[in-house]
Amino acid sequence: MENDKLSGLKESVQEIIDLIAAKQNKSANNKLVEVSDILDELLDFSEEDEDLIEISKYQVLLNQLHQKINTAE
């Protein structure tokens, strides 16, 4: 997987965390859906085990952030 996509994911996840901290849950949820779609697309085209492991880490993190957003509402 390209480093550009990983760094983009890191930045997007950080943006979600920042939005949660700022109590902007609707914006955080919208960004989370956007990032989830990107992860799904990456998952469809990834064949390397390292890529799949990295994607699964982001999926777990996004699930935790989703729970955090929903419990904060």
Helices and strands as residue ranges (DSSP letters): H 3-21, H 25-45, H 49-72
